[in-house]
Amino acid sequence: MPRGDGTGPTGQGPGTGGGRGRGMGRQGGPRAAGPGGECVCPVCGEKAPHVAGTPCSSQVCPKCGARMARA
Ligand SMILES: [Zn+2]
């Protein structure tokens, strides 16, 4: 339950400062192969890991050579 983001109703009590530490600190490093980084071939359904910096539309299917799409 998100709280302390400033958009909620007032009257939370003197609990200011308890919201720090959220947002950063988790998975802040270089994303190597995170979830969701996958491309899928719309033709044969072959899946390939998404290469950072290279759109799926720029990749080709290793099986049939069709352009990949985001999974
Ligand atoms: Zn394919």
N, CA, C, O and the ligand as a Tripos MOL2 file, in Angstrom:
@<TRIPOS>MOLECULE
protein
  285   283    72     0     0
PROTEIN
NO_CHARGES

@<TRIPOS>ATOM
      1 N           0.8480   -1.1940    0.0000 N.3       1 MET1
      2 CA          0.0000    0.0000    0.0000 C.3       1 MET1
      3 C           0.8730    1.2290    0.0000 C.2       1 MET1
      4 O           1.5950    1.4710    0.9670 O.2       1 MET1
      5 N           0.8270    1.9920   -1.0350 N.am      2 PRO2
      6 CA          1.6930    3.1850   -1.1090 C.3       2 PRO2
      7 C           1.2150    4.2620   -0.1640 C.2       2 PRO2
      8 O           0.0240    4.5680   -0.1080 O.2       2 PRO2
      9 N           2.1050    4.8140    0.5470 N.am      3 ARG3
     10 CA          1.7560    5.8680    1.4780 C.3       3 ARG3
     11 C           2.9170    6.8290    1.5580 C.2       3 ARG3
     12 O           4.0770    6.4630    1.3690 O.2       3 ARG3
     13 N           2.5700    8.0720    1.8440 N.am      4 GLY4
     14 CA          3.6310    9.0470    2.0080 C.3       4 GLY4
     15 C           4.1300    9.5860    0.6860 C.2       4 GLY4
     16 O           5.2180   10.1580    0.6280 O.2       4 GLY4
     17 N           3.3750    9.4210   -0.3590 N.am      5 ASP5
     18 CA          3.8410    9.9200   -1.6510 C.3       5 ASP5
     19 C           3.3930   11.3630   -1.8950 C.2       5 ASP5
     20 O           3.7240   11.9670   -2.9160 O.2       5 ASP5
     21 N           2.6490   11.8900   -0.9590 N.am      6 GLY6
     22 CA          2.2740   13.2850   -1.0810 C.3       6 GLY6
     23 C           0.9320   13.4800   -1.7510 C.2       6 GLY6
     24 O           0.3860   14.5830   -1.7470 O.2       6 GLY6
     25 N           0.4000   12.4240   -2.3230 N.am      7 THR7
     26 CA         -0.8700   12.5750   -3.0220 C.3       7 THR7
     27 C          -2.0340   12.1050   -2.1660 C.2       7 THR7
     28 O          -3.1910   12.3500   -2.5050 O.2       7 THR7
     29 N          -1.7490   11.4550   -1.0960 N.am      8 GLY8
     30 CA         -2.8000   10.9220   -0.2470 C.3       8 GLY8
     31 C          -3.4020   12.0170    0.6170 C.2       8 GLY8
     32 O          -2.9650   13.1670    0.5790 O.2       8 GLY8
     33 N          -4.3860   11.6530    1.3780 N.am      9 PRO9
     34 CA         -5.0120   12.6340    2.2710 C.3       9 PRO9
     35 C          -4.0870   13.0140    3.4140 C.2       9 PRO9
     36 O          -3.2200   12.2440    3.8260 O.2       9 PRO9
     37 N          -4.2930   14.1900    3.8980 N.am     10 THR10
     38 CA         -3.4490   14.6570    4.9980 C.3      10 THR10
     39 C          -3.8880   13.9970    6.2940 C.2      10 THR10
     40 O          -4.9150   13.3210    6.3500 O.2      10 THR10
     41 N          -3.1160   14.1990    7.3030 N.am     11 GLY11
     42 CA         -3.4580   13.6290    8.5920 C.3      11 GLY11
     43 C          -2.8360   12.2670    8.8030 C.2      11 GLY11
     44 O          -3.3890   11.4140    9.4970 O.2      11 GLY11
     45 N          -1.6950   12.0770    8.2040 N.am     12 GLN12
     46 CA         -1.0220   10.7980    8.3800 C.3      12 GLN12
     47 C          -0.3220   10.7280    9.7290 C.2      12 GLN12
     48 O           0.1290    9.6650   10.1570 O.2      12 GLN12
     49 N          -0.2400   11.8680   10.3870 N.am     13 GLY13
     50 CA          0.4650   11.8850   11.6650 C.3      13 GLY13
     51 C           1.9190   12.2580   11.4540 C.2      13 GLY13
     52 O           2.3790   12.4360   10.3260 O.2      13 GLY13
     53 N           2.6280   12.3700   12.5620 N.am     14 PRO14
     54 CA          4.0380   12.7690   12.4800 C.3      14 PRO14
     55 C           4.9160   11.6320   11.9800 C.2      14 PRO14
     56 O           5.8700   11.2340   12.6480 O.2      14 PRO14
     57 N           4.6030   11.1330   10.8520 N.am     15 GLY15
     58 CA          5.3760   10.0170   10.3190 C.3      15 GLY15
     59 C           6.1910   10.4210    9.1080 C.2      15 GLY15
     60 O           6.5160    9.5970    8.2540 O.2      15 GLY15
     61 N           6.5090   11.6770    9.0500 N.am     16 THR16
     62 CA          7.2670   12.1370    7.8950 C.3      16 THR16
     63 C           8.6840   11.5640    7.9290 C.2      16 THR16
     64 O           9.2840   11.3870    8.9900 O.2      16 THR16
     65 N           9.1730   11.2920    6.7810 N.am     17 GLY17
     66 CA         10.5330   10.7640    6.7170 C.3      17 GLY17
     67 C          10.5520    9.2570    6.6340 C.2      17 GLY17
     68 O          11.5940    8.6560    6.3730 O.2      17 GLY17
     69 N           9.4180    8.6500    6.8510 N.am     18 GLY18
     70 CA          9.4110    7.1940    6.7890 C.3      18 GLY18
     71 C           9.3460    6.6830    5.3570 C.2      18 GLY18
     72 O           9.4470    5.4810    5.1100 O.2      18 GLY18
     73 N           9.1810    7.5820    4.4440 N.am     19 GLY19
     74 CA          9.0310    7.1660    3.0620 C.3      19 GLY19
     75 C          10.3480    7.1410    2.3120 C.2      19 GLY19
     76 O          10.4120    6.7310    1.1530 O.2      19 GLY19
     77 N          11.3760    7.5760    2.9730 N.am     20 ARG20
     78 CA         12.6460    7.5940    2.2540 C.3      20 ARG20
     79 C          13.1880    6.1770    2.1260 C.2      20 ARG20
     80 O          12.8830    5.3010    2.9360 O.2      20 ARG20
     81 N          13.9580    5.9800    1.1410 N.am     21 GLY21
     82 CA         14.4980    4.6390    0.9260 C.3      21 GLY21
     83 C          13.7150    3.8940   -0.1410 C.2      21 GLY21
     84 O          14.1190    2.8170   -0.5780 O.2      21 GLY21
     85 N          12.6170    4.4560   -0.5510 N.am     22 ARG22
     86 CA         11.8560    3.7830   -1.6000 C.3      22 ARG22
     87 C          12.2550    4.3490   -2.9590 C.2      22 ARG22
     88 O          12.6980    5.4920   -3.0740 O.2      22 ARG22
     89 N          12.0940    3.5580   -3.9300 N.am     23 GLY23
     90 CA         12.3880    4.0250   -5.2730 C.3      23 GLY23
     91 C          13.8080    3.6890   -5.6850 C.2      23 GLY23
     92 O          14.0300    2.9850   -6.6710 O.2      23 GLY23
     93 N          14.7470    4.1830   -4.9420 N.am     24 MET24
     94 CA         16.1370    3.9080   -5.3060 C.3      24 MET24
     95 C          16.7090    2.8580   -4.3620 C.2      24 MET24
     96 O          16.2110    2.6460   -3.2560 O.2      24 MET24
     97 N          17.7290    2.2350   -4.8140 N.am     25 GLY25
     98 CA         18.3940    1.2500   -3.9780 C.3      25 GLY25
     99 C          18.0420   -0.1690   -4.3850 C.2      25 GLY25
    100 O          18.7310   -1.1190   -4.0130 O.2      25 GLY25
    101 N          16.9910   -0.3080   -5.1350 N.am     26 ARG26
    102 CA         16.6220   -1.6370   -5.5970 C.3      26 ARG26
    103 C          16.8130   -1.6940   -7.1070 C.2      26 ARG26
    104 O          16.2120   -0.9220   -7.8550 O.2      26 ARG26
    105 N          17.6410   -2.6020   -7.5300 N.am     27 GLN27
    106 CA         17.9320   -2.7660   -8.9430 C.3      27 GLN27
    107 C          18.4210   -1.4540   -9.5580 C.2      27 GLN27
    108 O          18.0370   -1.0690  -10.6620 O.2      27 GLN27
    109 N          19.2680   -0.8020   -8.8060 N.am     28 GLY28
    110 CA         19.7800    0.4570   -9.3100 C.3      28 GLY28
    111 C          20.9980    0.2690  -10.2020 C.2      28 GLY28
    112 O          21.4540    1.2100  -10.8510 O.2      28 GLY28
    113 N          21.5130   -0.9350  -10.2320 N.am     29 GLY29
    114 CA         22.7110   -1.1790  -11.0220 C.3      29 GLY29
    115 C          22.3680   -1.3580  -12.4840 C.2      29 GLY29
    116 O          21.2250   -1.1690  -12.9000 O.2      29 GLY29
    117 N          23.3630   -1.7210  -13.2450 N.am     30 PRO30
    118 CA         23.1220   -1.9370  -14.6870 C.3      30 PRO30
    119 C          22.2340   -3.1420  -14.9100 C.2      30 PRO30
    120 O          22.4560   -4.2250  -14.3690 O.2      30 PRO30
    121 N          21.2320   -2.9160  -15.7190 N.am     31 ARG31
    122 CA         20.2910   -3.9950  -16.0010 C.3      31 ARG31
    123 C          20.9030   -4.9430  -17.0160 C.2      31 ARG31
    124 O          21.0870   -4.5960  -18.1830 O.2      31 ARG31
    125 N          21.2100   -6.1320  -16.5590 N.am     32 ALA32
    126 CA         21.8420   -7.1020  -17.4460 C.3      32 ALA32
    127 C          20.7860   -7.8610  -18.2360 C.2      32 ALA32
    128 O          20.7370   -7.7950  -19.4640 O.2      32 ALA32
    129 N          19.9650   -8.5640  -17.5230 N.am     33 ALA33
    130 CA         18.9170   -9.3300  -18.1980 C.3      33 ALA33
    131 C          17.7100   -9.3610  -17.2820 C.2      33 ALA33
    132 O          17.3960  -10.3870  -16.6800 O.2      33 ALA33
    133 N          17.0580   -8.2600  -17.1870 N.am     34 GLY34
    134 CA         15.9170   -8.1630  -16.3040 C.3      34 GLY34
    135 C          14.6960   -8.8280  -16.9100 C.2      34 GLY34
    136 O          14.6930   -9.2090  -18.0810 O.2      34 GLY34
    137 N          13.6820   -8.9570  -16.1140 N.am     35 PRO35
    138 CA         12.4350   -9.5450  -16.6250 C.3      35 PRO35
    139 C          11.7700   -8.6290  -17.6400 C.2      35 PRO35
    140 O          11.8150   -7.4050  -17.5130 O.2      35 PRO35
    141 N          11.1740   -9.2150  -18.6150 N.am     36 GLY36
    142 CA         10.5070   -8.4240  -19.6340 C.3      36 GLY36
    143 C          11.3980   -8.1000  -20.7990 C.2      36 GLY36
    144 O          10.9330   -7.5760  -21.8110 O.2      36 GLY36
    145 N          12.6880   -8.4060  -20.6740 N.am     37 GLY37
    146 CA         13.5860   -8.1190  -21.7760 C.3      37 GLY37
    147 C          13.6180   -9.2720  -22.7540 C.2      37 GLY37
    148 O          14.6050  -10.0000  -22.8560 O.2      37 GLY37
    149 N          12.5410   -9.4220  -23.4550 N.am     38 GLU38
    150 CA         12.4700  -10.5500  -24.3730 C.3      38 GLU38
    151 C          11.7800  -10.1160  -25.6530 C.2      38 GLU38
    152 O          10.8690   -9.2890  -25.6410 O.2      38 GLU38
    153 N          12.2250  -10.6790  -26.7310 N.am     39 CYS39
    154 CA         11.5810  -10.4230  -28.0090 C.3      39 CYS39
    155 C          10.9980  -11.7480  -28.5050 C.2      39 CYS39
    156 O          11.5120  -12.8260  -28.2060 O.2      39 CYS39
    157 N           9.9430  -11.6370  -29.2480 N.am     40 VAL40
    158 CA          9.2950  -12.8320  -29.7580 C.3      40 VAL40
    159 C           9.0750  -12.6710  -31.2590 C.2      40 VAL40
    160 O           8.7770  -11.5830  -31.7510 O.2      40 VAL40
    161 N           9.2280  -13.7570  -31.9530 N.am     41 CYS41
    162 CA          8.9970  -13.7280  -33.3940 C.3      41 CYS41
    163 C           7.5100  -13.8790  -33.6630 C.2      41 CYS41
    164 O           6.8950  -14.8450  -33.2120 O.2      41 CYS41
    165 N           6.9270  -12.9440  -34.3860 N.am     42 PRO42
    166 CA          5.4890  -13.0240  -34.6610 C.3      42 PRO42
    167 C           5.1550  -14.1040  -35.6750 C.2      42 PRO42
    168 O           3.9840  -14.4320  -35.8690 O.2      42 PRO42
    169 N           6.1570  -14.6530  -36.3150 N.am     43 VAL43
    170 CA          5.9060  -15.6360  -37.3550 C.3      43 VAL43
    171 C           5.9300  -17.0470  -36.7780 C.2      43 VAL43
    172 O           4.9760  -17.8110  -36.9280 O.2      43 VAL43
    173 N           7.0290  -17.3770  -36.1200 N.am     44 CYS44
    174 CA          7.1680  -18.7460  -35.6280 C.3      44 CYS44
    175 C           7.1180  -18.8300  -34.1200 C.2      44 CYS44
    176 O           7.0720  -19.9210  -33.5510 O.2      44 CYS44
    177 N           7.1260  -17.6870  -33.4770 N.am     45 GLY45
    178 CA          6.9930  -17.7000  -32.0270 C.3      45 GLY45
    179 C           8.3030  -17.9020  -31.2930 C.2      45 GLY45
    180 O           8.3090  -18.0850  -30.0750 O.2      45 GLY45
    181 N           9.3970  -17.8730  -32.0030 N.am     46 GLU46
    182 CA         10.6960  -18.0330  -31.3720 C.3      46 GLU46
    183 C          10.9630  -16.8290  -30.4750 C.2      46 GLU46
    184 O          10.6870  -15.6850  -30.8370 O.2      46 GLU46
    185 N          11.5020  -17.1150  -29.3060 N.am     47 LYS47
    186 CA         11.8060  -16.0280  -28.3810 C.3      47 LYS47
    187 C          13.3060  -15.8610  -28.2660 C.2      47 LYS47
    188 O          14.0720  -16.8240  -28.3140 O.2      47 LYS47
    189 N          13.6990  -14.6100  -28.1120 N.am     48 ALA48
    190 CA         15.1120  -14.3140  -27.9670 C.3      48 ALA48
    191 C          15.2630  -13.2190  -26.9330 C.2      48 ALA48
    192 O          14.3960  -12.3530  -26.8200 O.2      48 ALA48
    193 N          16.3360  -13.2430  -26.1840 N.am     49 PRO49
    194 CA         16.5470  -12.1910  -25.1940 C.3      49 PRO49
    195 C          16.7240  -10.8440  -25.8670 C.2      49 PRO49
    196 O          17.3840  -10.7180  -26.8980 O.2      49 PRO49
    197 N          16.1230   -9.8580  -25.2620 N.am     50 HIS50
    198 CA         16.2190   -8.5120  -25.8270 C.3      50 HIS50
    199 C          17.6030   -7.9380  -25.5420 C.2      50 HIS50
    200 O          18.0860   -7.9750  -24.4100 O.2      50 HIS50
    201 N          18.2120   -7.4240  -26.5600 N.am     51 VAL51
    202 CA         19.5330   -6.8220  -26.4140 C.3      51 VAL51
    203 C          19.3650   -5.3600  -26.0610 C.2      51 VAL51
    204 O          18.6610   -4.6200  -26.7480 O.2      51 VAL51
    205 N          20.0110   -4.9510  -24.9930 N.am     52 ALA52
    206 CA         19.8920   -3.5670  -24.5550 C.3      52 ALA52
    207 C          20.4450   -2.6380  -25.6350 C.2      52 ALA52
    208 O          21.5520   -2.8360  -26.1370 O.2      52 ALA52
    209 N          19.6780   -1.6520  -25.9730 N.am     53 GLY53
    210 CA         20.1150   -0.6960  -26.9690 C.3      53 GLY53
    211 C          19.7000   -1.0730  -28.3680 C.2      53 GLY53
    212 O          19.8100   -0.2750  -29.2980 O.2      53 GLY53
    213 N          19.2250   -2.2850  -28.5130 N.am     54 THR54
    214 CA         18.7690   -2.7300  -29.8220 C.3      54 THR54
    215 C          17.2830   -3.0610  -29.7550 C.2      54 THR54
    216 O          16.8960   -4.0030  -29.0630 O.2      54 THR54
    217 N          16.4650   -2.3230  -30.4430 N.am     55 PRO55
    218 CA         15.0320   -2.6170  -30.4190 C.3      55 PRO55
    219 C          14.7470   -4.0020  -30.9790 C.2      55 PRO55
    220 O          15.4800   -4.5220  -31.8200 O.2      55 PRO55
    221 N          13.6670   -4.5780  -30.4890 N.am     56 CYS56
    222 CA         13.2990   -5.8970  -30.9900 C.3      56 CYS56
    223 C          13.0270   -5.8450  -32.4870 C.2      56 CYS56
    224 O          13.2500   -6.8210  -33.2030 O.2      56 CYS56
    225 N          12.5440   -4.6990  -32.9530 N.am     57 SER57
    226 CA         12.2250   -4.5830  -34.3710 C.3      57 SER57
    227 C          13.4850   -4.5680  -35.2220 C.2      57 SER57
    228 O          13.4290   -4.7280  -36.4410 O.2      57 SER57
    229 N          14.6260   -4.3740  -34.5610 N.am     58 SER58
    230 CA         15.8820   -4.3830  -35.3070 C.3      58 SER58
    231 C          16.5360   -5.7600  -35.2770 C.2      58 SER58
    232 O          17.5280   -6.0060  -35.9620 O.2      58 SER58
    233 N          15.9700   -6.6410  -34.4810 N.am     59 GLN59
    234 CA         16.5020   -7.9840  -34.4210 C.3      59 GLN59
    235 C          15.7330   -8.8810  -35.3840 C.2      59 GLN59
    236 O          14.5800   -8.6230  -35.7280 O.2      59 GLN59
    237 N          16.4010   -9.9200  -35.7950 N.am     60 VAL60
    238 CA         15.7420  -10.8710  -36.6800 C.3      60 VAL60
    239 C          15.6740  -12.2180  -35.9830 C.2      60 VAL60
    240 O          16.5240  -12.5680  -35.1650 O.2      60 VAL60
    241 N          14.6520  -12.9470  -36.3290 N.am     61 CYS61
    242 CA         14.4640  -14.2630  -35.7280 C.3      61 CYS61
    243 C          15.5940  -15.1960  -36.1600 C.2      61 CYS61
    244 O          15.9020  -15.2870  -37.3480 O.2      61 CYS61
    245 N          16.2100  -15.8880  -35.2050 N.am     62 PRO62
    246 CA         17.2830  -16.8230  -35.5560 C.3      62 PRO62
    247 C          16.7720  -18.0480  -36.3040 C.2      62 PRO62
    248 O          17.5510  -18.8090  -36.8780 O.2      62 PRO62
    249 N          15.4790  -18.2250  -36.2910 N.am     63 LYS63
    250 CA         14.9160  -19.3980  -36.9730 C.3      63 LYS63
    251 C          14.5010  -19.0850  -38.3980 C.2      63 LYS63
    252 O          14.9230  -19.7360  -39.3530 O.2      63 LYS63
    253 N          13.6510  -18.0550  -38.5090 N.am     64 CYS64
    254 CA         13.0730  -17.7890  -39.8300 C.3      64 CYS64
    255 C          13.5280  -16.4520  -40.4110 C.2      64 CYS64
    256 O          13.2600  -16.1500  -41.5740 O.2      64 CYS64
    257 N          14.2070  -15.6650  -39.6080 N.am     65 GLY65
    258 CA         14.7500  -14.4260  -40.1370 C.3      65 GLY65
    259 C          13.7580  -13.2770  -40.1770 C.2      65 GLY65
    260 O          14.0520  -12.2160  -40.7290 O.2      65 GLY65
    261 N          12.6040  -13.4800  -39.6030 N.am     66 ALA66
    262 CA         11.6150  -12.4030  -39.5700 C.3      66 ALA66
    263 C          12.0010  -11.4020  -38.4830 C.2      66 ALA66
    264 O          12.7930  -11.6930  -37.5860 O.2      66 ALA66
    265 N          11.4300  -10.2490  -38.5960 N.am     67 ARG67
    266 CA         11.7050   -9.2310  -37.5760 C.3      67 ARG67
    267 C          11.0050   -9.6030  -36.2740 C.2      67 ARG67
    268 O           9.8630  -10.0630  -36.2530 O.2      67 ARG67
    269 N          11.7370   -9.3840  -35.2000 N.am     68 MET68
    270 CA         11.1850   -9.7240  -33.9060 C.3      68 MET68
    271 C          10.3090   -8.5920  -33.4000 C.2      68 MET68
    272 O          10.4080   -7.4520  -33.8540 O.2      68 MET68
    273 N           9.4660   -8.9270  -32.4700 N.am     69 ALA69
    274 CA          8.6140   -7.9350  -31.8410 C.3      69 ALA69
    275 C           8.7500   -8.0790  -30.3210 C.2      69 ALA69
    276 O           9.2280   -9.0930  -29.8140 O.2      69 ALA69
    277 N           8.3340   -7.0800  -29.6470 N.am     70 ARG70
    278 CA          8.4280   -7.1410  -28.1800 C.3      70 ARG70
    279 C           7.4680   -8.1840  -27.6410 C.2      70 ARG70
    280 O           6.3070   -8.2630  -28.0440 O.2      70 ARG70
    281 N           7.9770   -8.9650  -26.7370 N.am     71 ALA71
    282 CA          7.1590  -10.0200  -26.1550 C.3      71 ALA71
    283 C           6.1200   -9.4210  -25.2100 C.2      71 ALA71
    284 O           5.3290  -10.1540  -24.6170 O.2      71 ALA71
    285 ZN         10.7250  -16.7780  -36.4950 Zn       72 ZN72
@<TRIPOS>BOND
     1     1     2 1
     2     2     3 1
     3     3     4 2
     4     3     5 am
     5     5     6 1
     6     6     7 1
     7     7     8 2
     8     7     9 am
     9     9    10 1
    10    10    11 1
    11    11    12 2
    12    11    13 am
    13    13    14 1
    14    14    15 1
    15    15    16 2
    16    15    17 am
    17    17    18 1
    18    18    19 1
    19    19    20 2
    20    19    21 am
    21    21    22 1
    22    22    23 1
    23    23    24 2
    24    23    25 am
    25    25    26 1
    26    26    27 1
    27    27    28 2
    28    27    29 am
    29    29    30 1
    30    30    31 1
    31    31    32 2
    32    31    33 am
    33    33    34 1
    34    34    35 1
    35    35    36 2
    36    35    37 am
    37    37    38 1
    38    38    39 1
    39    39    40 2
    40    39    41 am
    41    41    42 1
    42    42    43 1
    43    43    44 2
    44    43    45 am
    45    45    46 1
    46    46    47 1
    47    47    48 2
    48    47    49 am
    49    49    50 1
    50    50    51 1
    51    51    52 2
    52    51    53 am
    53    53    54 1
    54    54    55 1
    55    55    56 2
    56    55    57 am
    57    57    58 1
    58    58    59 1
    59    59    60 2
    60    59    61 am
    61    61    62 1
    62    62    63 1
    63    63    64 2
    64    63    65 am
    65    65    66 1
    66    66    67 1
    67    67    68 2
    68    67    69 am
    69    69    70 1
    70    70    71 1
    71    71    72 2
    72    71    73 am
    73    73    74 1
    74    74    75 1
    75    75    76 2
    76    75    77 am
    77    77    78 1
    78    78    79 1
    79    79    80 2
    80    79    81 am
    81    81    82 1
    82    82    83 1
    83    83    84 2
    84    83    85 am
    85    85    86 1
    86    86    87 1
    87    87    88 2
    88    87    89 am
    89    89    90 1
    90    90    91 1
    91    91    92 2
    92    91    93 am
    93    93    94 1
    94    94    95 1
    95    95    96 2
    96    95    97 am
    97    97    98 1
    98    98    99 1
    99    99   100 2
   100    99   101 am
   101   101   102 1
   102   102   103 1
   103   103   104 2
   104   103   105 am
   105   105   106 1
   106   106   107 1
   107   107   108 2
   108   107   109 am
   109   109   110 1
   110   110   111 1
   111   111   112 2
   112   111   113 am
   113   113   114 1
   114   114   115 1
   115   115   116 2
   116   115   117 am
   117   117   118 1
   118   118   119 1
   119   119   120 2
   120   119   121 am
   121   121   122 1
   122   122   123 1
   123   123   124 2
   124   123   125 am
   125   125   126 1
   126   126   127 1
   127   127   128 2
   128   127   129 am
   129   129   130 1
   130   130   131 1
   131   131   132 2
   132   131   133 am
   133   133   134 1
   134   134   135 1
   135   135   136 2
   136   135   137 am
   137   137   138 1
   138   138   139 1
   139   139   140 2
   140   139   141 am
   141   141   142 1
   142   142   143 1
   143   143   144 2
   144   143   145 am
   145   145   146 1
   146   146   147 1
   147   147   148 2
   148   147   149 am
   149   149   150 1
   150   150   151 1
   151   151   152 2
   152   151   153 am
   153   153   154 1
   154   154   155 1
   155   155   156 2
   156   155   157 am
   157   157   158 1
   158   158   159 1
   159   159   160 2
   160   159   161 am
   161   161   162 1
   162   162   163 1
   163   163   164 2
   164   163   165 am
   165   165   166 1
   166   166   167 1
   167   167   168 2
   168   167   169 am
   169   169   170 1
   170   170   171 1
   171   171   172 2
   172   171   173 am
   173   173   174 1
   174   174   175 1
   175   175   176 2
   176   175   177 am
   177   177   178 1
   178   178   179 1
   179   179   180 2
   180   179   181 am
   181   181   182 1
   182   182   183 1
   183   183   184 2
   184   183   185 am
   185   185   186 1
   186   186   187 1
   187   187   188 2
   188   187   189 am
   189   189   190 1
   190   190   191 1
   191   191   192 2
   192   191   193 am
   193   193   194 1
   194   194   195 1
   195   195   196 2
   196   195   197 am
   197   197   198 1
   198   198   199 1
   199   199   200 2
   200   199   201 am
   201   201   202 1
   202   202   203 1
   203   203   204 2
   204   203   205 am
   205   205   206 1
   206   206   207 1
   207   207   208 2
   208   207   209 am
   209   209   210 1
   210   210   211 1
   211   211   212 2
   212   211   213 am
   213   213   214 1
   214   214   215 1
   215   215   216 2
   216   215   217 am
   217   217   218 1
   218   218   219 1
   219   219   220 2
   220   219   221 am
   221   221   222 1
   222   222   223 1
   223   223   224 2
   224   223   225 am
   225   225   226 1
   226   226   227 1
   227   227   228 2
   228   227   229 am
   229   229   230 1
   230   230   231 1
   231   231   232 2
   232   231   233 am
   233   233   234 1
   234   234   235 1
   235   235   236 2
   236   235   237 am
   237   237   238 1
   238   238   239 1
   239   239   240 2
   240   239   241 am
   241   241   242 1
   242   242   243 1
   243   243   244 2
   244   243   245 am
   245   245   246 1
   246   246   247 1
   247   247   248 2
   248   247   249 am
   249   249   250 1
   250   250   251 1
   251   251   252 2
   252   251   253 am
   253   253   254 1
   254   254   255 1
   255   255   256 2
   256   255   257 am
   257   257   258 1
   258   258   259 1
   259   259   260 2
   260   259   261 am
   261   261   262 1
   262   262   263 1
   263   263   264 2
   264   263   265 am
   265   265   266 1
   266   266   267 1
   267   267   268 2
   268   267   269 am
   269   269   270 1
   270   270   271 1
   271   271   272 2
   272   271   273 am
   273   273   274 1
   274   274   275 1
   275   275   276 2
   276   275   277 am
   277   277   278 1
   278   278   279 1
   279   279   280 2
   280   279   281 am
   281   281   282 1
   282   282   283 1
   283   283   284 2
@<TRIPOS>SUBSTRUCTURE
     1 MET1         2 RESIDUE 1 A MET
     2 PRO2         6 RESIDUE 1 A PRO
     3 ARG3        10 RESIDUE 1 A ARG
     4 GLY4        14 RESIDUE 1 A GLY
     5 ASP5        18 RESIDUE 1 A ASP
     6 GLY6        22 RESIDUE 1 A GLY
     7 THR7        26 RESIDUE 1 A THR
     8 GLY8        30 RESIDUE 1 A GLY
     9 PRO9        34 RESIDUE 1 A PRO
    10 THR10       38 RESIDUE 1 A THR
    11 GLY11       42 RESIDUE 1 A GLY
    12 GLN12       46 RESIDUE 1 A GLN
    13 GLY13       50 RESIDUE 1 A GLY
    14 PRO14       54 RESIDUE 1 A PRO
    15 GLY15       58 RESIDUE 1 A GLY
    16 THR16       62 RESIDUE 1 A THR
    17 GLY17       66 RESIDUE 1 A GLY
    18 GLY18       70 RESIDUE 1 A GLY
    19 GLY19       74 RESIDUE 1 A GLY
    20 ARG20       78 RESIDUE 1 A ARG
    21 GLY21       82 RESIDUE 1 A GLY
    22 ARG22       86 RESIDUE 1 A ARG
    23 GLY23       90 RESIDUE 1 A GLY
    24 MET24       94 RESIDUE 1 A MET
    25 GLY25       98 RESIDUE 1 A GLY
    26 ARG26      102 RESIDUE 1 A ARG
    27 GLN27      106 RESIDUE 1 A GLN
    28 GLY28      110 RESIDUE 1 A GLY
    29 GLY29      114 RESIDUE 1 A GLY
    30 PRO30      118 RESIDUE 1 A PRO
    31 ARG31      122 RESIDUE 1 A ARG
    32 ALA32      126 RESIDUE 1 A ALA
    33 ALA33      130 RESIDUE 1 A ALA
    34 GLY34      134 RESIDUE 1 A GLY
    35 PRO35      138 RESIDUE 1 A PRO
    36 GLY36      142 RESIDUE 1 A GLY
    37 GLY37      146 RESIDUE 1 A GLY
    38 GLU38      150 RESIDUE 1 A GLU
    39 CYS39      154 RESIDUE 1 A CYS
    40 VAL40      158 RESIDUE 1 A VAL
    41 CYS41      162 RESIDUE 1 A CYS
    42 PRO42      166 RESIDUE 1 A PRO
    43 VAL43      170 RESIDUE 1 A VAL
    44 CYS44      174 RESIDUE 1 A CYS
    45 GLY45      178 RESIDUE 1 A GLY
    46 GLU46      182 RESIDUE 1 A GLU
    47 LYS47      186 RESIDUE 1 A LYS
    48 ALA48      190 RESIDUE 1 A ALA
    49 PRO49      194 RESIDUE 1 A PRO
    50 HIS50      198 RESIDUE 1 A HIS
    51 VAL51      202 RESIDUE 1 A VAL
    52 ALA52      206 RESIDUE 1 A ALA
    53 GLY53      210 RESIDUE 1 A GLY
    54 THR54      214 RESIDUE 1 A THR
    55 PRO55      218 RESIDUE 1 A PRO
    56 CYS56      222 RESIDUE 1 A CYS
    57 SER57      226 RESIDUE 1 A SER
    58 SER58      230 RESIDUE 1 A SER
    59 GLN59      234 RESIDUE 1 A GLN
    60 VAL60      238 RESIDUE 1 A VAL
    61 CYS61      242 RESIDUE 1 A CYS
    62 PRO62      246 RESIDUE 1 A PRO
    63 LYS63      250 RESIDUE 1 A LYS
    64 CYS64      254 RESIDUE 1 A CYS
    65 GLY65      258 RESIDUE 1 A GLY
    66 ALA66      262 RESIDUE 1 A ALA
    67 ARG67      266 RESIDUE 1 A ARG
    68 MET68      270 RESIDUE 1 A MET
    69 ALA69      274 RESIDUE 1 A ALA
    70 ARG70      278 RESIDUE 1 A ARG
    71 ALA71      282 RESIDUE 1 A ALA
    72 ZN72       285 GROUP 0 **** ****
